[in-house]
Amino acid sequence: MSNQDSSLSTAQQQLLKAFKKQISQPKSVQVAIQPEPSAQAVISPAEEDALLLKQALLGVTVLPQHNLAKIEKPQRIKPDAKTLAKRASAEGPIATDQADLSDTQAMLNPVASQAKLSYRIGTLQHKVFEDLKAGNLRWFEAVDLHGCTIEDARSAVLQIIQMAKDDNQNVIKIVHGKGPEAILKTYVNGWLRQHRDVLAFVSAPENQGGTGAVLVLLKRAEKNPKFKQ
């Protein structure tokens, strides 16, 4: 120990001795093992959107079902043949613009229950007639004559034609049925051939009634005040 060290107190000498011993021996290196950061969960875009939506809806109260308003498109009431017949009887011949339809002429040309009806005026374009046959022309309204008497059926046919003219429509469907004797079918075939507003008619395609119904093409009411051309 040097003279300089002897001037130190015993405690200081011991401290110095410990310090020299510490620096003379290599200090063991301790590597602190840090925990690996936990892997973050991967969130898909859909889950992220759902989470954002959930956060946005915090505090929103769901309305009870009985407070929800029902929004429905108004359904047009289909004309009933007997109702049309009563209307024709009440309004008279002027309202329906009735032509003289001969029952005798109709019965002189009976048709079979499964026969396909077909009629057109000579000036009608072939393509228009083919579109009518194929069911490509959208019909305005239909009337079902099942269960009608001959008089009721005639009135209903005239009424449905008049309704189409009033709305400036030119295609209608008449369901006459195809019973064993095809009475109504025979009358409808005869009446339509006599009506001045009928340009053509054909038995409907299978998916629209087949030989139990006819699609009728009418003249358009070009001067109808209800419509602007």
PyMOL commands that set and color helices and strands:
alter all, ss='L'
color gray80, all
select helices_A, chain A and resi 3-6+10-24+45-56+65-67+81-91+93-96+103-107+126-134+150-166+183-194+206-208+210-212
alter helices_A, ss='H'
color red, helices_A
select strands_A, chain A and resi 118-120+142-144+171-175+198-203+213-218
alter strands_A, ss='S'
color yellow, strands_A
deselect
rebuild
show_as cartoon
